[in-house]
Amino acid sequence: MTLIRVSRNEAFALVRDGFVILTGYDEKPAERARSCFAEVLEVFGAESLRRFQFEHERRPDGVREPDDGFLDWTRETELKKDRKFAFHYRPDLRKKMDAVRWKSGEEAKYCLSRLLNLSAAVYNHHSEIAMAVLTAVDALELMSVCFADELKKALVAPAPTSRSVVRFLYYPESSGNEKAKVHYDRSLLTLHSGDEGGSLFAVSNGHERVISPRPGELLVFWGSKASRLATKHGAKLKALAHGARAREGEVRQAVVSFWHNNDVLWDAEPVTM
């Protein structure tokens, strides 16, 4: 796996614009995991995969939301999420999967074990990149806060809503082209790779800009936690307002990882257009 070197100019662009597209990214791990998740969905279907939902978030509003393993948001949910399937990977997921009784047989166990292994490779790769990006931002000495240290602390002992995660997204074919409404991520830093189908776009001052990463590229941008952390230290950072679309009847897939500091934030602020 090729490690990305983050230049001073790239770190400055992230601070200035709220996002940066890094080149030289090895997209093969993300492509393999994304493809594997699509295969698992096709072979087993949502009903048989729901046993691999694990609940972690007990929100202040009383909603209990599955937060890792297999997630199905294709129907109306209490949280009004976009209609999609997802798979959330964190390092402690394997133990939870091992505790499940495999009623679907050895084929299901093999496929999901393969997905876990591929997901772990993406998580490890992206964690190294996230740390390199934040270290490069810290080296600019534009803010008194040390972003890399904040991420390290959260990875060792995460607070509520602060566990870093890799999300594999699968938006099924549907009428209409909107896949993800314009929103901010609640993360400290988001890494977006493995796009297939549709497009990702950023919104700034009422203007849209397509920012889908091409092969060999990795999109990196700030979430709401970065904005809040910078404000606490007397600086300004802007979380990136973004959304996704696809052509009618087109499947969209993506691989996204979210990296957190130990700031308890249940929902990112709404985007005002």
C-alpha positions as protocol buffer text, in pm:
chain_id: "A"
residue {
  index: 1
  type: MET
  ca { x: 0 y: 0 z: 0 }
}
residue {
  index: 2
  type: THR
  ca { x: 137 y: 343 z: -95 }
}
residue {
  index: 3
  type: LEU
  ca { x: 143 y: 599 z: 183 }
}
residue {
  index: 4
  type: ILE
  ca { x: 37 y: 946 z: 77 }
}
residue {
  index: 5
  type: ARG
  ca { x: 268 y: 1234 z: 156 }
}
residue {
  index: 6
  type: VAL
  ca { x: 74 y: 1548 z: 243 }
}
residue {
  index: 7
  type: SER
  ca { x: 248 y: 1866 z: 132 }
}
residue {
  index: 8
  type: ARG
  ca { x: 235 y: 2202 z: 304 }
}
residue {
  index: 9
  type: ASN
  ca { x: 37 y: 2342 z: 10 }
}
residue {
  index: 10
  type: GLU
  ca { x: -221 y: 2062 z: 35 }
}
residue {
  index: 11
  type: ALA
  ca { x: -258 y: 2116 z: 410 }
}
residue {
  index: 12
  type: PHE
  ca { x: -305 y: 2488 z: 351 }
}
residue {
  index: 13
  type: ALA
  ca { x: -567 y: 2421 z: 81 }
}
residue {
  index: 14
  type: LEU
  ca { x: -762 y: 2207 z: 329 }
}
residue {
  index: 15
  type: VAL
  ca { x: -761 y: 2489 z: 584 }
}
residue {
  index: 16
  type: ARG
  ca { x: -846 y: 2754 z: 325 }
}
residue {
  index: 17
  type: ASP
  ca { x: -1111 y: 2571 z: 120 }
}
residue {
  index: 18
  type: GLY
  ca { x: -1246 y: 2313 z: 363 }
}
residue {
  index: 19
  type: PHE
  ca { x: -1140 y: 2025 z: 137 }
}
residue {
  index: 20
  type: VAL
  ca { x: -845 y: 1896 z: -62 }
}
residue {
  index: 21
  type: ILE
  ca { x: -805 y: 1622 z: -322 }
}
residue {
  index: 22
  type: LEU
  ca { x: -489 y: 1418 z: -265 }
}
residue {
  index: 23
  type: THR
  ca { x: -324 y: 1228 z: -550 }
}
residue {
  index: 24
  type: GLY
  ca { x: -123 y: 906 z: -545 }
}
residue {
  index: 25
  type: TYR
  ca { x: -393 y: 721 z: -350 }
}
residue {
  index: 26
  type: ASP
  ca { x: -399 y: 340 z: -367 }
}
residue {
  index: 27
  type: GLU
  ca { x: -770 y: 281 z: -424 }
}
residue {
  index: 28
  type: LYS
  ca { x: -748 y: -98 z: -460 }
}
residue {
  index: 29
  type: PRO
  ca { x: -830 y: -179 z: -92 }
}
residue {
  index: 30
  type: ALA
  ca { x: -1140 y: 43 z: -103 }
}
residue {
  index: 31
  type: GLU
  ca { x: -1246 y: -94 z: -442 }
}
residue {
  index: 32
  type: ARG
  ca { x: -1218 y: -454 z: -323 }
}
residue {
  index: 33
  type: ALA
  ca { x: -1418 y: -388 z: -6 }
}
residue {
  index: 34
  type: ARG
  ca { x: -1683 y: -189 z: -191 }
}
residue {
  index: 35
  type: SER
  ca { x: -1722 y: -466 z: -449 }
}
residue {
  index: 36
  type: CYS
  ca { x: -1737 y: -733 z: -177 }
}
residue {
  index: 37
  type: PHE
  ca { x: -2017 y: -549 z: 7 }
}
residue {
  index: 38
  type: ALA
  ca { x: -2219 y: -526 z: -317 }
}
residue {
  index: 39
  type: GLU
  ca { x: -2170 y: -902 z: -369 }
}
residue {
  index: 40
  type: VAL
  ca { x: -2279 y: -980 z: -12 }
}
residue {
  index: 41
  type: LEU
  ca { x: -2593 y: -771 z: -60 }
}
residue {
  index: 42
  type: GLU
  ca { x: -2673 y: -944 z: -388 }
}
residue {
  index: 43
  type: VAL
  ca { x: -2624 y: -1297 z: -253 }
}
residue {
  index: 44
  type: PHE
  ca { x: -2788 y: -1272 z: 88 }
}
residue {
  index: 45
  type: GLY
  ca { x: -3028 y: -977 z: 78 }
}
residue {
  index: 46
  type: ALA
  ca { x: -3123 y: -739 z: 355 }
}
residue {
  index: 47
  type: GLU
  ca { x: -3343 y: -977 z: 555 }
}
residue {
  index: 48
  type: SER
  ca { x: -3071 y: -1235 z: 622 }
}
residue {
  index: 49
  type: LEU
  ca { x: -2813 y: -965 z: 691 }
}
residue {
  index: 50
  type: ARG
  ca { x: -3012 y: -784 z: 960 }
}
residue {
  index: 51
  type: ARG
  ca { x: -2876 y: -1017 z: 1228 }
}
residue {
  index: 52
  type: PHE
  ca { x: -2544 y: -838 z: 1174 }
}
residue {
  index: 53
  type: GLN
  ca { x: -2676 y: -505 z: 1302 }
}
residue {
  index: 54
  type: PHE
  ca { x: -2520 y: -395 z: 1631 }
}
residue {
  index: 55
  type: GLU
  ca { x: -2673 y: -114 z: 1835 }
}
residue {
  index: 56
  type: HIS
  ca { x: -2441 y: 134 z: 2000 }
}
residue {
  index: 57
  type: GLU
  ca { x: -2604 y: 473 z: 1998 }
}
residue {
  index: 58
  type: ARG
  ca { x: -2872 y: 553 z: 2254 }
}
residue {
  index: 59
  type: ARG
  ca { x: -2948 y: 906 z: 2148 }
}
residue {
  index: 60
  type: PRO
  ca { x: -3079 y: 1183 z: 2377 }
}
residue {
  index: 61
  type: ASP
  ca { x: -3410 y: 1169 z: 2187 }
}
residue {
  index: 62
  type: GLY
  ca { x: -3453 y: 803 z: 2287 }
}
residue {
  index: 63
  type: VAL
  ca { x: -3389 y: 655 z: 1942 }
}
residue {
  index: 64
  type: ARG
  ca { x: -3169 y: 345 z: 1943 }
}
residue {
  index: 65
  type: GLU
  ca { x: -2976 y: 334 z: 1617 }
}
residue {
  index: 66
  type: PRO
  ca { x: -2769 y: 43 z: 1481 }
}
residue {
  index: 67
  type: ASP
  ca { x: -2424 y: 192 z: 1442 }
}
residue {
  index: 68
  type: ASP
  ca { x: -2195 y: -79 z: 1310 }
}
residue {
  index: 69
  type: GLY
  ca { x: -2216 y: -397 z: 1107 }
}
residue {
  index: 70
  type: PHE
  ca { x: -2490 y: -409 z: 843 }
}
residue {
  index: 71
  type: LEU
  ca { x: -2726 y: -110 z: 827 }
}
residue {
  index: 72
  type: ASP
  ca { x: -3047 y: -85 z: 624 }
}
residue {
  index: 73
  type: TRP
  ca { x: -3184 y: 264 z: 566 }
}
residue {
  index: 74
  type: THR
  ca { x: -3386 y: 182 z: 255 }
}
residue {
  index: 75
  type: ARG
  ca { x: -3717 y: 245 z: 431 }
}
residue {
  index: 76
  type: GLU
  ca { x: -3843 y: 539 z: 635 }
}
residue {
  index: 77
  type: THR
  ca { x: -3648 y: 566 z: 960 }
}
residue {
  index: 78
  type: GLU
  ca { x: -3699 y: 764 z: 1276 }
}
residue {
  index: 79
  type: LEU
  ca { x: -3391 y: 967 z: 1186 }
}
residue {
  index: 80
  type: LYS
  ca { x: -3503 y: 1039 z: 827 }
}
residue {
  index: 81
  type: LYS
  ca { x: -3177 y: 917 z: 676 }
}
residue {
  index: 82
  type: ASP
  ca { x: -3110 y: 886 z: 305 }
}
residue {
  index: 83
  type: ARG
  ca { x: -3234 y: 561 z: 150 }
}
residue {
  index: 84
  type: LYS
  ca { x: -2934 y: 329 z: 136 }
}
residue {
  index: 85
  type: PHE
  ca { x: -2761 y: 16 z: 259 }
}
residue {
  index: 86
  type: ALA
  ca { x: -2435 y: 53 z: 449 }
}
residue {
  index: 87
  type: PHE
  ca { x: -2171 y: -151 z: 625 }
}
residue {
  index: 88
  type: HIS
  ca { x: -1986 y: 11 z: 916 }
}
residue {
  index: 89
  type: TYR
  ca { x: -1647 y: -128 z: 1013 }
}
residue {
  index: 90
  type: ARG
  ca { x: -1459 y: -62 z: 1337 }
}
residue {
  index: 91
  type: PRO
  ca { x: -1174 y: -273 z: 1481 }
}
residue {
  index: 92
  type: ASP
  ca { x: -1397 y: -425 z: 1752 }
}
residue {
  index: 93
  type: LEU
  ca { x: -1652 y: -553 z: 1497 }
}
residue {
  index: 94
  type: ARG
  ca { x: -1486 y: -892 z: 1446 }
}
residue {
  index: 95
  type: LYS
  ca { x: -1554 y: -998 z: 1807 }
}
residue {
  index: 96
  type: LYS
  ca { x: -1920 y: -909 z: 1766 }
}
residue {
  index: 97
  type: MET
  ca { x: -1943 y: -1100 z: 1439 }
}
residue {
  index: 98
  type: ASP
  ca { x: -1775 y: -1404 z: 1596 }
}
residue {
  index: 99
  type: ALA
  ca { x: -2042 y: -1408 z: 1868 }
}
residue {
  index: 100
  type: VAL
  ca { x: -2323 y: -1441 z: 1610 }
}
residue {
  index: 101
  type: ARG
  ca { x: -2468 y: -1786 z: 1547 }
}
residue {
  index: 102
  type: TRP
  ca { x: -2422 y: -1847 z: 1176 }
}
residue {
  index: 103
  type: LYS
  ca { x: -2764 y: -1983 z: 1083 }
}
residue {
  index: 104
  type: SER
  ca { x: -2705 y: -1885 z: 720 }
}
residue {
  index: 105
  type: GLY
  ca { x: -2432 y: -2146 z: 688 }
}
residue {
  index: 106
  type: GLU
  ca { x: -2063 y: -2146 z: 603 }
}
residue {
  index: 107
  type: GLU
  ca { x: -2105 y: -1950 z: 279 }
}
residue {
  index: 108
  type: ALA
  ca { x: -2239 y: -1647 z: 466 }
}
residue {
  index: 109
  type: LYS
  ca { x: -1966 y: -1679 z: 728 }
}
residue {
  index: 110
  type: TYR
  ca { x: -1697 y: -1690 z: 459 }
}
residue {
  index: 111
  type: CYS
  ca { x: -1836 y: -1388 z: 268 }
}
residue {
  index: 112
  type: LEU
  ca { x: -1871 y: -1171 z: 578 }
}
residue {
  index: 113
  type: SER
  ca { x: -1529 y: -1277 z: 710 }
}
residue {
  index: 114
  type: ARG
  ca { x: -1380 y: -1172 z: 376 }
}
residue {
  index: 115
  type: LEU
  ca { x: -1563 y: -838 z: 401 }
}
residue {
  index: 116
  type: LEU
  ca { x: -1422 y: -788 z: 752 }
}
residue {
  index: 117
  type: ASN
  ca { x: -1066 y: -851 z: 633 }
}
residue {
  index: 118
  type: LEU
  ca { x: -1104 y: -612 z: 338 }
}
residue {
  index: 119
  type: SER
  ca { x: -1265 y: -350 z: 562 }
}
residue {
  index: 120
  type: ALA
  ca { x: -979 y: -372 z: 811 }
}
residue {
  index: 121
  type: ALA
  ca { x: -729 y: -298 z: 533 }
}
residue {
  index: 122
  type: VAL
  ca { x: -922 y: 18 z: 437 }
}
residue {
  index: 123
  type: TYR
  ca { x: -954 y: 129 z: 801 }
}
residue {
  index: 124
  type: ASN
  ca { x: -580 y: 91 z: 864 }
}
residue {
  index: 125
  type: HIS
  ca { x: -487 y: 265 z: 539 }
}
residue {
  index: 126
  type: HIS
  ca { x: -723 y: 557 z: 600 }
}
residue {
  index: 127
  type: SER
  ca { x: -617 y: 596 z: 964 }
}
residue {
  index: 128
  type: GLU
  ca { x: -257 y: 647 z: 854 }
}
residue {
  index: 129
  type: ILE
  ca { x: -367 y: 901 z: 593 }
}
residue {
  index: 130
  type: ALA
  ca { x: -593 y: 1088 z: 839 }
}
residue {
  index: 131
  type: MET
  ca { x: -306 y: 1116 z: 1085 }
}
residue {
  index: 132
  type: ALA
  ca { x: -69 y: 1236 z: 810 }
}
residue {
  index: 133
  type: VAL
  ca { x: -319 y: 1501 z: 699 }
}
residue {
  index: 134
  type: LEU
  ca { x: -377 y: 1634 z: 1051 }
}
residue {
  index: 135
  type: THR
  ca { x: -3 y: 1632 z: 1127 }
}
residue {
  index: 136
  type: ALA
  ca { x: 57 y: 1840 z: 812 }
}
residue {
  index: 137
  type: VAL
  ca { x: -215 y: 2086 z: 918 }
}
residue {
  index: 138
  type: ASP
  ca { x: -59 y: 2114 z: 1266 }
}
residue {
  index: 139
  type: ALA
  ca { x: 280 y: 2188 z: 1108 }
}
residue {
  index: 140
  type: LEU
  ca { x: 133 y: 2503 z: 950 }
}
residue {
  index: 141
  type: GLU
  ca { x: 101 y: 2647 z: 1307 }
}
residue {
  index: 142
  type: LEU
  ca { x: -208 y: 2845 z: 1205 }
}
residue {
  index: 143
  type: MET
  ca { x: -400 y: 2732 z: 1515 }
}
residue {
  index: 144
  type: SER
  ca { x: -299 y: 2657 z: 1873 }
}
residue {
  index: 145
  type: VAL
  ca { x: -488 y: 2325 z: 1878 }
}
residue {
  index: 146
  type: CYS
  ca { x: -306 y: 2002 z: 1782 }
}
residue {
  index: 147
  type: PHE
  ca { x: -546 y: 1809 z: 1560 }
}
residue {
  index: 148
  type: ALA
  ca { x: -329 y: 1496 z: 1538 }
}
residue {
  index: 149
  type: ASP
  ca { x: -316 y: 1465 z: 1917 }
}
residue {
  index: 150
  type: GLU
  ca { x: -693 y: 1505 z: 1936 }
}
residue {
  index: 151
  type: LEU
  ca { x: -738 y: 1214 z: 1694 }
}
residue {
  index: 152
  type: LYS
  ca { x: -484 y: 996 z: 1878 }
}
residue {
  index: 153
  type: LYS
  ca { x: -667 y: 1044 z: 2208 }
}
residue {
  index: 154
  type: ALA
  ca { x: -1001 y: 951 z: 2051 }
}
residue {
  index: 155
  type: LEU
  ca { x: -859 y: 637 z: 1888 }
}
residue {
  index: 156
  type: VAL
  ca { x: -719 y: 514 z: 2220 }
}
residue {
  index: 157
  type: ALA
  ca { x: -1023 y: 598 z: 2436 }
}
residue {
  index: 158
  type: PRO
  ca { x: -1319 y: 728 z: 2234 }
}
residue {
  index: 159
  type: ALA
  ca { x: -1597 y: 927 z: 2395 }
}
residue {
  index: 160
  type: PRO
  ca { x: -1967 y: 882 z: 2297 }
}
residue {
  index: 161
  type: THR
  ca { x: -2022 y: 950 z: 1924 }
}
residue {
  index: 162
  type: SER
  ca { x: -1644 y: 957 z: 1875 }
}
residue {
  index: 163
  type: ARG
  ca { x: -1558 y: 611 z: 1742 }
}
residue {
  index: 164
  type: SER
  ca { x: -1390 y: 635 z: 1402 }
}
residue {
  index: 165
  type: VAL
  ca { x: -1555 y: 424 z: 1132 }
}
residue {
  index: 166
  type: VAL
  ca { x: -1526 y: 317 z: 769 }
}
residue {
  index: 167
  type: ARG
  ca { x: -1863 y: 323 z: 589 }
}
residue {
  index: 168
  type: PHE
  ca { x: -1934 y: 129 z: 270 }
}
residue {
  index: 169
  type: LEU
  ca { x: -2238 y: 281 z: 98 }
}
residue {
  index: 170
  type: TYR
  ca { x: -2475 y: 125 z: -153 }
}
residue {
  index: 171
  type: TYR
  ca { x: -2757 y: 338 z: -291 }
}
residue {
  index: 172
  type: PRO
  ca { x: -2995 y: 112 z: -488 }
}
residue {
  index: 173
  type: GLU
  ca { x: -3154 y: 208 z: -817 }
}
residue {
  index: 174
  type: SER
  ca { x: -3448 y: 438 z: -755 }
}
residue {
  index: 175
  type: SER
  ca { x: -3656 y: 706 z: -918 }
}
residue {
  index: 176
  type: GLY
  ca { x: -3514 y: 1054 z: -876 }
}
residue {
  index: 177
  type: ASN
  ca { x: -3146 y: 1138 z: -866 }
}
residue {
  index: 178
  type: GLU
  ca { x: -3082 y: 1273 z: -516 }
}
residue {
  index: 179
  type: LYS
  ca { x: -2887 y: 1022 z: -306 }
}
residue {
  index: 180
  type: ALA
  ca { x: -2757 y: 1229 z: -16 }
}
residue {
  index: 181
  type: LYS
  ca { x: -2909 y: 1564 z: 74 }
}
residue {
  index: 182
  type: VAL
  ca { x: -2670 y: 1855 z: 129 }
}
residue {
  index: 183
  type: HIS
  ca { x: -2526 y: 1818 z: 479 }
}
residue {
  index: 184
  type: TYR
  ca { x: -2220 y: 1856 z: 700 }
}
residue {
  index: 185
  type: ASP
  ca { x: -2052 y: 1548 z: 845 }
}
residue {
  index: 186
  type: ARG
  ca { x: -2029 y: 1545 z: 1223 }
}
residue {
  index: 187
  type: SER
  ca { x: -1671 y: 1413 z: 1206 }
}
residue {
  index: 188
  type: LEU
  ca { x: -1341 y: 1587 z: 1268 }
}
residue {
  index: 189
  type: LEU
  ca { x: -1213 y: 1475 z: 928 }
}
residue {
  index: 190
  type: THR
  ca { x: -1374 y: 1274 z: 645 }
}
residue {
  index: 191
  type: LEU
  ca { x: -1191 y: 1071 z: 379 }
}
residue {
  index: 192
  type: HIS
  ca { x: -1394 y: 985 z: 68 }
}
residue {
  index: 193
  type: SER
  ca { x: -1281 y: 730 z: -189 }
}
residue {
  index: 194
  type: GLY
  ca { x: -1406 y: 442 z: -399 }
}
residue {
  index: 195
  type: ASP
  ca { x: -1678 y: 633 z: -586 }
}
residue {
  index: 196
  type: GLU
  ca { x: -1882 y: 443 z: -844 }
}
residue {
  index: 197
  type: GLY
  ca { x: -2194 y: 585 z: -1006 }
}
residue {
  index: 198
  type: GLY
  ca { x: -2334 y: 933 z: -965 }
}
residue {
  index: 199
  type: SER
  ca { x: -2135 y: 1225 z: -829 }
}
residue {
  index: 200
  type: LEU
  ca { x: -2046 y: 1403 z: -509 }
}
residue {
  index: 201
  type: PHE
  ca { x: -2078 y: 1780 z: -501 }
}
residue {
  index: 202
  type: ALA
  ca { x: -1985 y: 2061 z: -260 }
}
residue {
  index: 203
  type: VAL
  ca { x: -2196 y: 2370 z: -199 }
}
residue {
  index: 204
  type: SER
  ca { x: -2045 y: 2709 z: -111 }
}
residue {
  index: 205
  type: ASN
  ca { x: -2219 y: 3048 z: -128 }
}
residue {
  index: 206
  type: GLY
  ca { x: -2505 y: 2891 z: -321 }
}
residue {
  index: 207
  type: HIS
  ca { x: -2276 y: 2748 z: -591 }
}
residue {
  index: 208
  type: GLU
  ca { x: -2220 y: 2376 z: -656 }
}
residue {
  index: 209
  type: ARG
  ca { x: -1893 y: 2211 z: -752 }
}
residue {
  index: 210
  type: VAL
  ca { x: -1846 y: 1843 z: -839 }
}
residue {
  index: 211
  type: ILE
  ca { x: -1570 y: 1701 z: -617 }
}
residue {
  index: 212
  type: SER
  ca { x: -1592 y: 1325 z: -683 }
}
residue {
  index: 213
  type: PRO
  ca { x: -1242 y: 1176 z: -653 }
}
residue {
  index: 214
  type: ARG
  ca { x: -1110 y: 1020 z: -973 }
}
residue {
  index: 215
  type: PRO
  ca { x: -902 y: 698 z: -979 }
}
residue {
  index: 216
  type: GLY
  ca { x: -585 y: 754 z: -777 }
}
residue {
  index: 217
  type: GLU
  ca { x: -738 y: 1043 z: -582 }
}
residue {
  index: 218
  type: LEU
  ca { x: -867 y: 1078 z: -228 }
}
residue {
  index: 219
  type: LEU
  ca { x: -1104 y: 1354 z: -117 }
}
residue {
  index: 220
  type: VAL
  ca { x: -1039 y: 1490 z: 233 }
}
residue {
  index: 221
  type: PHE
  ca { x: -1261 y: 1745 z: 408 }
}
residue {
  index: 222
  type: TRP
  ca { x: -1357 y: 1888 z: 746 }
}
residue {
  index: 223
  type: GLY
  ca { x: -1664 y: 1792 z: 947 }
}
residue {
  index: 224
  type: SER
  ca { x: -1853 y: 1987 z: 1213 }
}
residue {
  index: 225
  type: LYS
  ca { x: -1624 y: 1873 z: 1495 }
}
residue {
  index: 226
  type: ALA
  ca { x: -1326 y: 2042 z: 1328 }
}
residue {
  index: 227
  type: SER
  ca { x: -1520 y: 2368 z: 1307 }
}
residue {
  index: 228
  type: ARG
  ca { x: -1618 y: 2346 z: 1676 }
}
residue {
  index: 229
  type: LEU
  ca { x: -1264 y: 2255 z: 1786 }
}
residue {
  index: 230
  type: ALA
  ca { x: -1110 y: 2543 z: 1592 }
}
residue {
  index: 231
  type: THR
  ca { x: -1365 y: 2787 z: 1737 }
}
residue {
  index: 232
  type: LYS
  ca { x: -1272 y: 2679 z: 2092 }
}
residue {
  index: 233
  type: HIS
  ca { x: -916 y: 2784 z: 2014 }
}
residue {
  index: 234
  type: GLY
  ca { x: -1006 y: 3118 z: 1859 }
}
residue {
  index: 235
  type: ALA
  ca { x: -973 y: 3011 z: 1496 }
}
residue {
  index: 236
  type: LYS
  ca { x: -1209 y: 2947 z: 1205 }
}
residue {
  index: 237
  type: LEU
  ca { x: -1253 y: 2633 z: 998 }
}
residue {
  index: 238
  type: LYS
  ca { x: -1549 y: 2563 z: 774 }
}
residue {
  index: 239
  type: ALA
  ca { x: -1706 y: 2219 z: 756 }
}
residue {
  index: 240
  type: LEU
  ca { x: -1780 y: 2117 z: 397 }
}
residue {
  index: 241
  type: ALA
  ca { x: -2145 y: 2123 z: 287 }
}
residue {
  index: 242
  type: HIS
  ca { x: -2186 y: 1838 z: 38 }
}
residue {
  index: 243
  type: GLY
  ca { x: -2435 y: 1598 z: -118 }
}
residue {
  index: 244
  type: ALA
  ca { x: -2459 y: 1321 z: -379 }
}
residue {
  index: 245
  type: ARG
  ca { x: -2663 y: 1254 z: -691 }
}
residue {
  index: 246
  type: ALA
  ca { x: -2699 y: 977 z: -947 }
}
residue {
  index: 247
  type: ARG
  ca { x: -2881 y: 941 z: -1277 }
}
residue {
  index: 248
  type: GLU
  ca { x: -3227 y: 789 z: -1252 }
}
residue {
  index: 249
  type: GLY
  ca { x: -3200 y: 411 z: -1222 }
}
residue {
  index: 250
  type: GLU
  ca { x: -2823 y: 426 z: -1151 }
}
residue {
  index: 251
  type: VAL
  ca { x: -2666 y: 249 z: -853 }
}
residue {
  index: 252
  type: ARG
  ca { x: -2422 y: 460 z: -651 }
}
residue {
  index: 253
  type: GLN
  ca { x: -2149 y: 319 z: -426 }
}
residue {
  index: 254
  type: ALA
  ca { x: -1883 y: 488 z: -217 }
}
residue {
  index: 255
  type: VAL
  ca { x: -1629 y: 425 z: 58 }
}
residue {
  index: 256
  type: VAL
  ca { x: -1611 y: 693 z: 327 }
}
residue {
  index: 257
  type: SER
  ca { x: -1423 y: 703 z: 658 }
}
residue {
  index: 258
  type: PHE
  ca { x: -1497 y: 936 z: 948 }
}
residue {
  index: 259
  type: TRP
  ca { x: -1229 y: 1034 z: 1201 }
}
residue {
  index: 260
  type: HIS
  ca { x: -1324 y: 1190 z: 1534 }
}
residue {
  index: 261
  type: ASN
  ca { x: -1195 y: 1378 z: 1834 }
}
residue {
  index: 262
  type: ASN
  ca { x: -1361 y: 1332 z: 2173 }
}
residue {
  index: 263
  type: ASP
  ca { x: -1626 y: 1597 z: 2124 }
}
residue {
  index: 264
  type: VAL
  ca { x: -1976 y: 1469 z: 2195 }
}
residue {
  index: 265
  type: LEU
  ca { x: -2185 y: 1573 z: 1897 }
}
residue {
  index: 266
  type: TRP
  ca { x: -2498 y: 1375 z: 1812 }
}
residue {
  index: 267
  type: ASP
  ca { x: -2588 y: 1559 z: 1492 }
}
residue {
  index: 268
  type: ALA
  ca { x: -2406 y: 1806 z: 1270 }
}
residue {
  index: 269
  type: GLU
  ca { x: -2565 y: 2148 z: 1235 }
}
residue {
  index: 270
  type: PRO
  ca { x: -2811 y: 2185 z: 946 }
}
residue {
  index: 271
  type: VAL
  ca { x: -2693 y: 2348 z: 624 }
}
residue {
  index: 272
  type: THR
  ca { x: -2856 y: 2682 z: 550 }
}
residue {
  index: 273
  type: MET
  ca { x: -2855 y: 2760 z: 179 }
}
